[in-house]
Amino acid sequence: MKLSYVYILKCSNNSYYTGVTTNLDQRLIEHRIGKHPDSYTYNKRPLSLVFYAEFTDINLAIMTEKQIKKWSRIKKEALINDDYDALPNLAKKKFKKE
């Protein structure tokens, strides 16, 4: 069974990058050495791995990556900090009171 990974990197400008791969160690090396000059992380090195999750189904990993990429910074940080109880509340849209 081949594993897939969804991962979050913290960039030097304090932004987050979310990706998916089947070889986490190799992909981290590629990010760190700047293998892809046109990538988001190239000019934001050094990078640190702050979260990853393993999946046995690549399709589920890809769906999860796409979902996380849409999340707010606060929600990503709750995931990174293992604050799973906060995730549902952070998903709710806040409306302005008039």
C-alpha positions in Angstrom: 0.0 0.0 0.0 1.4 3.3 -1.1 1.0 6.3 1.3 0.2 9.8 0.3 0.8 12.9 2.4 -0.8 16.3 2.8 1.6 18.7 4.3 1.8 22.3 5.5 5.0 24.3 5.3 5.6 27.6 7.2 7.5 30.0 5.0 10.1 32.6 6.0 7.4 35.3 5.4 5.1 33.5 7.9 2.7 32.4 5.2 1.7 28.8 4.9 2.0 26.5 1.8 -0.1 23.3 1.6 0.8 20.5 -0.7 0.3 16.8 -1.5 2.9 14.2 -2.3 3.6 10.4 -2.3 7.2 11.0 -1.1 7.3 13.5 1.8 11.0 13.3 2.5 11.9 13.9 -1.2 9.4 16.7 -1.6 10.7 18.5 1.4 14.2 18.3 0.0 12.9 19.7 -3.3 11.2 22.6 -1.5 14.3 23.4 0.6 16.8 23.4 -2.3 14.5 25.4 -4.5 14.1 22.7 -7.2 11.2 24.6 -8.9 12.1 28.3 -9.3 8.5 29.2 -10.3 7.0 27.6 -7.2 5.3 29.6 -4.4 7.9 28.6 -1.8 11.1 29.3 -3.9 11.5 32.9 -2.7 10.1 32.1 0.8 12.8 29.9 2.1 13.8 28.7 4.6 10.8 26.6 5.2 9.7 24.4 8.1 7.3 21.5 8.1 4.6 22.3 10.6 1.9 19.6 9.7 1.5 16.4 7.8 -1.1 13.7 7.5 -0.9 10.3 5.9 -3.5 8.9 3.5 -3.9 5.5 1.9 -6.0 6.9 -0.9 -4.4 9.6 -3.1 -7.7 10.9 -4.1 -8.7 11.6 -0.5 -5.3 13.3 0.0 -5.8 15.5 -3.0 -9.4 16.4 -1.8 -8.0 17.3 1.6 -5.2 19.4 0.2 -7.7 21.4 -1.8 -10.0 21.8 1.2 -7.1 23.1 3.5 -5.9 25.5 0.8 -9.3 27.3 1.1 -9.1 27.6 4.9 -8.3 30.8 6.7 -5.0 31.2 8.4 -6.6 30.8 11.8 -8.2 27.5 10.8 -4.9 26.2 9.4 -3.2 27.2 12.7 -5.8 25.3 14.7 -5.0 22.2 12.6 -1.3 22.7 13.0 -1.7 23.1 16.8 -3.9 19.9 17.1 -6.8 22.1 18.2 -9.4 19.9 16.4 -12.2 21.0 18.7 -11.9 24.6 17.3 -12.1 23.6 13.6 -16.0 23.5 13.4 -16.4 26.9 14.9 -13.7 28.4 12.7 -15.6 27.1 9.6 -18.6 29.3 10.4 -18.9 32.5 8.5 -19.1 35.6 10.6 -21.7 38.2 9.5 -21.5 41.9 10.3 -24.2 43.2 12.7 -26.0 46.2 11.5 
